[in-house]
């Protein structure tokens, strides 16, 4: 009898479809159609009804698809409501999911670092700093002065770091939740190092946007994703590290003396240290974006090795 009453409700213009009783009656009707026993009981119960009422109640049983239409509309409406609720939750999580603590700390670090560079760093030999800079840029001819091997090695490694960071940040280090591109900061890092990259670290908002296959075949991603480029960076890094490592103790003592006196060498050494410290995080970010953490996790400890660890990862990582 309850199943028959359910069918009458399906013919009315207003039905409380969100009611739990309505859902229960729908399930009962489905079971009665599948079970011959329940069908028999339903048909037997209709004997006690008057003829006119019997026609009104039995006729919906003979109309195929009535019950399915009611149930389908119910499921569709419920699924739309659930989708709307999920969408609302995702929007709320997107608004509240951004953790600004890291960005604030990085901004404080950048501000303190810039204050130190311009006001507190040693500056005892400005004329010698200018001379060293001209020698390293090959703007001064051979005058018989031999440059410190450790200083020369560090100078050229600082030219490799922006390339390594470009291969890590493009495309897996791009920011998807704002319109701030990564490439201007990477270009400036060729001149300013980590002092130019830290503002992007502050503004960075993961996850990275998807990359089209056609985009990977164009400049600069085809160059940055190339194993040849990664191999050249690794080979150059190995050569420069060996060149500095073969220097004797006197040369290293001279370099540390420069570090205590020269603003130019002091700032460059801090730049080298901070780039080496941030590299493991971006290696991890790139590794997870490529879904390669399970196989490449052993490279994370190696990424702590300055320039060589990140360059080795770039050689071994899978393509996008």
Secondary structure per residue as TSV (DSSP state, phi and psi in degrees):
chain	resnum	aa	ss	phi	psi
A	1	X	-	360.0	-37.7
A	2	X	H	-66.2	-37.3
A	3	X	H	-65.3	-36.6
A	4	X	H	-67.8	-42.1
A	5	X	H	-60.9	-35.2
A	6	X	H	-60.5	-38.7
A	7	X	H	-69.6	-33.7
A	8	X	H	-63.3	-39.4
A	9	X	H	-63.0	-30.8
A	10	X	H	-67.4	-20.7
A	11	X	T	-89.7	-9.4
A	12	X	S	-80.0	156.0
A	13	X	S	-73.8	-28.2
A	14	X	-	-120.0	122.5
A	15	X	-	-134.7	128.0
A	16	X	-	-71.8	84.8
A	17	X	T	-70.7	-20.6
A	18	X	T	-84.0	-3.4
A	19	X	-	-70.9	140.2
A	20	X	H	-68.5	-30.7
A	21	X	H	-65.5	-39.6
A	22	X	H	-61.7	-43.1
A	23	X	H	-63.5	-39.8
A	24	X	H	-64.0	-41.7
A	25	X	H	-66.5	-35.6
A	26	X	H	-62.8	-45.1
A	27	X	H	-64.0	-38.9
A	28	X	H	-63.0	-39.1
A	29	X	H	-67.2	-38.4
A	30	X	H	-63.8	-40.6
A	31	X	H	-66.9	-35.8
A	32	X	H	-68.1	-31.3
A	33	X	H	-72.5	-32.6
A	34	X	H	-82.5	-29.2
A	35	X	-	-100.1	120.4
A	36	X	H	-64.6	-27.2
A	37	X	H	-67.0	-46.1
A	38	X	H	-65.5	-36.4
A	39	X	H	-64.1	-39.1
A	40	X	H	-65.2	-42.8
A	41	X	H	-63.4	-40.7
A	42	X	H	-63.9	-42.5
A	43	X	H	-68.1	-34.3
A	44	X	H	-69.5	-35.7
A	45	X	H	-68.0	-22.4
A	46	X	G	-73.1	-9.7
A	47	X	G	-66.5	-31.5
A	48	X	G	-78.3	-4.0
A	49	X	S	-89.6	157.4
A	50	X	-	-69.5	158.3
A	51	X	H	-58.0	-46.0
A	52	X	H	-63.2	-43.4
A	53	X	H	-66.5	-34.3
A	54	X	H	-62.3	-41.1
A	55	X	H	-65.2	-40.9
A	56	X	H	-66.0	-32.6
A	57	X	H	-88.4	-33.3
A	58	X	H	-82.0	-30.5
A	59	X	H	-58.6	-36.6
A	60	X	H	-64.1	-27.6
A	61	X	H	-64.6	-29.4
A	62	X	H	-86.5	-11.3
A	63	X	S	-92.1	103.1
A	64	X	T	-72.0	139.7
A	65	X	T	94.6	-10.9
A	66	X	H	-65.1	-48.7
A	67	X	H	-66.4	-36.6
A	68	X	H	-67.1	-37.1
A	69	X	H	-65.0	-42.5
A	70	X	H	-62.4	-44.3
A	71	X	H	-69.5	-38.0
A	72	X	H	-65.1	-41.9
A	73	X	H	-65.5	-33.9
A	74	X	H	-65.2	-47.2
A	75	X	H	-64.2	-39.8
A	76	X	H	-63.8	-44.0
A	77	X	H	-65.9	-41.4
A	78	X	H	-65.5	-40.8
A	79	X	H	-64.7	-36.8
A	80	X	H	-66.6	-38.8
A	81	X	H	-65.5	-42.1
A	82	X	H	-65.5	-38.7
A	83	X	H	-64.2	-39.8
A	84	X	H	-63.8	-38.7
A	85	X	H	-66.4	-42.4
A	86	X	H	-63.8	-39.9
A	87	X	H	-64.3	-40.7
A	88	X	H	-63.6	-39.3
A	89	X	H	-65.5	-40.5
A	90	X	H	-65.4	-36.8
A	91	X	H	-65.4	-42.6
A	92	X	H	-64.0	-41.5
A	93	X	H	-65.8	-34.6
A	94	X	H	-65.6	-34.8
A	95	X	H	-76.0	-34.8
A	96	X	H	-102.3	-3.7
A	97	X	-	-81.4	-16.1
A	98	X	-	-75.1	122.2
A	99	X	-	-95.4	109.8
A	100	X	H	-86.2	-1.7
A	101	X	H	-62.5	-47.0
A	102	X	H	-62.9	-41.8
A	103	X	H	-63.4	-40.4
A	104	X	H	-65.5	-42.4
A	105	X	H	-64.3	-40.6
A	106	X	H	-66.4	-36.8
A	107	X	H	-66.2	-41.1
A	108	X	H	-63.2	-41.8
A	109	X	H	-61.1	-44.6
A	110	X	H	-63.5	-43.6
A	111	X	H	-63.1	-44.1
A	112	X	H	-64.5	-37.6
A	113	X	H	-66.7	-43.3
A	114	X	H	-66.0	-36.9
A	115	X	H	-64.4	-40.8
A	116	X	I	-65.3	-42.4
A	117	X	I	-62.4	-42.3
A	118	X	I	-87.9	-19.5
A	119	X	I	-123.2	-30.7
A	120	X	I	-113.7	-15.8
A	121	X	S	-69.7	150.3
A	122	X	-	-66.1	144.8
A	123	X	-	-147.6	59.1
A	124	X	S	-89.4	-18.1
A	125	X	-	-132.7	65.4
A	126	X	H	-65.3	-38.6
A	127	X	H	-67.0	-39.7
A	128	X	H	-67.9	-34.9
A	129	X	H	-60.9	-42.4
A	130	X	H	-65.9	-37.1
A	131	X	H	-64.5	-45.5
A	132	X	H	-61.3	-40.4
A	133	X	H	-64.5	-41.7
A	134	X	H	-65.6	-38.6
A	135	X	H	-65.2	-42.6
A	136	X	H	-70.6	-28.9
A	137	X	T	-87.6	4.8
A	138	X	T	59.0	32.5
A	139	X	-	-92.5	-4.0
A	140	X	S	-127.2	132.7
A	141	X	-	-70.5	179.4
A	142	X	-	-73.2	112.9
A	143	X	-	-113.9	12.5
A	144	X	S	91.7	-8.0
A	145	X	-	-84.5	131.2
A	146	X	-	-96.3	120.6
A	147	X	-	-72.7	149.4
A	148	X	-	-63.2	128.1
A	149	X	H	-64.5	-37.6
A	150	X	H	-66.6	-40.0
A	151	X	H	-64.1	-43.2
A	152	X	H	-63.4	-43.0
A	153	X	H	-62.8	-45.0
A	154	X	H	-64.3	-37.8
A	155	X	H	-60.4	-45.7
A	156	X	H	-76.1	-28.6
A	157	X	H	-65.8	-35.0
A	158	X	H	-64.3	-22.5
A	159	X	H	-79.0	-21.3
A	160	X	H	-83.2	-31.5
A	161	X	H	-57.9	-45.8
A	162	X	H	-60.1	-34.3
A	163	X	H	-66.0	-44.2
A	164	X	H	-63.0	-43.3
A	165	X	H	-68.3	-32.5
A	166	X	H	-65.0	-36.8
A	167	X	H	-73.1	-22.0
A	168	X	H	-89.5	-34.6
A	169	X	H	-89.2	-24.3
A	170	X	T	-112.4	115.8
A	171	X	T	-101.4	-7.5
A	172	X	T	-76.8	-8.2
A	173	X	T	-106.9	11.1
A	174	X	-	-74.9	157.5
A	175	X	-	-98.9	129.7
A	176	X	S	-98.1	-19.7
A	177	X	S	-98.7	6.0
A	178	X	S	-148.6	172.9
A	179	X	S	-98.9	25.0
A	180	X	-	-90.4	113.9
A	181	X	-	-78.6	158.5
A	182	X	S	-88.6	-27.6
A	183	X	H	-63.7	-35.0
A	184	X	H	-61.9	-38.7
A	185	X	H	-68.6	-35.5
A	186	X	H	-69.2	-38.1
A	187	X	H	-64.7	-43.5
A	188	X	H	-66.9	-25.0
A	189	X	H	-68.0	-20.0
A	190	X	H	-65.2	-21.9
A	191	X	H	-110.7	-34.7
A	192	X	H	-110.0	-4.3
A	193	X	T	61.4	-139.0
A	194	X	H	-67.6	-23.0
A	195	X	H	-65.4	-25.4
A	196	X	H	-91.6	-23.3
A	197	X	H	-84.7	-30.0
A	198	X	H	-57.9	-39.4
A	199	X	H	-59.4	-34.8
A	200	X	H	-70.1	-36.7
A	201	X	H	-59.9	-35.3
A	202	X	H	-67.4	-40.6
A	203	X	H	-89.2	-9.0
A	204	X	-	-64.0	135.2
A	205	X	-	-137.4	106.1
A	206	X	S	-76.2	171.2
A	207	X	S	-83.3	167.2
A	208	X	-	-71.1	150.7
A	209	X	-	-69.9	157.5
A	210	X	-	-66.0	152.0
A	211	X	-	-113.6	129.1
A	212	X	-	-76.9	153.4
A	213	X	H	-65.3	-34.7
A	214	X	H	-65.7	-32.3
A	215	X	H	-67.4	-32.6
A	216	X	H	-69.6	-20.2
A	217	X	T	-90.6	-0.9
A	218	X	S	-110.6	162.9
A	219	X	T	-69.1	139.5
A	220	X	T	-97.8	-0.5
A	221	X	H	-67.0	-33.6
A	222	X	H	-65.1	-30.6
A	223	X	H	-77.2	-41.7
A	224	X	H	-75.1	-24.9
A	225	X	T	-89.0	-4.2
A	226	X	-	-72.2	135.5
A	227	X	H	-68.4	-27.5
A	228	X	H	-65.2	-43.3
A	229	X	H	-62.6	-43.4
A	230	X	H	-65.1	-39.2
A	231	X	H	-65.6	-38.8
A	232	X	H	-65.8	-39.8
A	233	X	H	-64.1	-40.9
A	234	X	H	-66.6	-43.8
A	235	X	H	-63.7	-41.6
A	236	X	H	-65.5	-39.6
A	237	X	H	-64.3	-42.1
A	238	X	H	-62.4	-43.6
A	239	X	H	-62.4	-42.0
A	240	X	H	-70.1	-37.7
A	241	X	H	-65.8	-41.2
A	242	X	H	-65.4	-39.7
A	243	X	H	-60.8	-42.5
A	244	X	H	-73.9	-35.2
A	245	X	H	-68.2	-26.3
A	246	X	T	-80.6	-6.6
A	247	X	S	-68.6	144.9
A	248	X	-	-78.7	177.8
A	249	X	H	-65.0	-33.9
A	250	X	H	-65.0	-37.9
A	251	X	H	-67.3	-39.2
A	252	X	H	-67.3	-38.8
A	253	X	H	-64.6	-38.1
A	254	X	H	-64.3	-39.8
A	255	X	H	-63.6	-43.9
A	256	X	H	-65.1	-30.9
A	257	X	H	-66.9	-41.5
A	258	X	H	-60.0	-41.7
A	259	X	H	-60.6	-36.5
A	260	X	H	-78.2	-20.5
A	261	X	H	-109.6	-34.8
A	262	X	-	-96.1	128.3
A	263	X	H	-65.6	-42.0
A	264	X	H	-59.9	-50.1
A	265	X	H	-73.6	-33.7
A	266	X	H	-64.1	-47.4
A	267	X	H	-66.0	-40.2
A	268	X	H	-65.9	-36.5
A	269	X	H	-68.1	-40.1
A	270	X	H	-63.0	-40.4
A	271	X	H	-59.6	-46.7
A	272	X	H	-60.6	-42.1
A	273	X	H	-66.5	-43.7
A	274	X	H	-70.5	-37.8
A	275	X	H	-63.4	-37.8
A	276	X	H	-68.1	-32.6
A	277	X	H	-75.1	-35.7
A	278	X	H	-82.3	-19.5
A	279	X	H	-59.1	-43.1
A	280	X	H	-58.6	-35.1
A	281	X	H	-63.8	-43.3
A	282	X	H	-73.5	-27.7
A	283	X	H	-64.3	-44.6
A	284	X	H	-62.8	-42.5
A	285	X	H	-61.7	-43.8
A	286	X	H	-67.2	-36.7
A	287	X	H	-65.5	-43.7
A	288	X	H	-71.3	-34.5
A	289	X	H	-64.8	-31.1
A	290	X	T	-90.5	3.2
A	291	X	T	55.4	46.6
A	292	X	-	-122.0	13.2
A	293	X	H	-65.4	-38.0
A	294	X	H	-61.5	-33.8
A	295	X	H	-96.4	-27.5
A	296	X	H	-108.1	12.0
A	297	X	T	-61.6	-27.1
A	298	X	T	-68.3	-14.5
A	299	X	H	-81.4	-15.2
A	300	X	H	-62.0	-48.0
A	301	X	H	-61.4	-34.7
A	302	X	H	-69.9	-24.0
A	303	X	T	-68.2	-11.5
A	304	X	T	-72.1	-20.5
A	305	X	S	-71.7	122.5
A	306	X	T	-55.9	133.4
A	307	X	T	58.5	-39.8
A	308	X	H	-73.9	-43.1
A	309	X	H	-62.8	-52.8
A	310	X	H	-61.6	-37.0
A	311	X	H	-66.7	-36.9
A	312	X	H	-65.1	-39.3
A	313	X	H	-62.5	-41.2
A	314	X	H	-62.3	-31.5
A	315	X	H	-72.2	-38.1
A	316	X	H	-93.5	-15.8
A	317	X	S	-65.9	151.1
A	318	X	-	-76.0	158.9
A	319	X	-	-77.5	160.4
A	320	X	-	-71.3	360.0
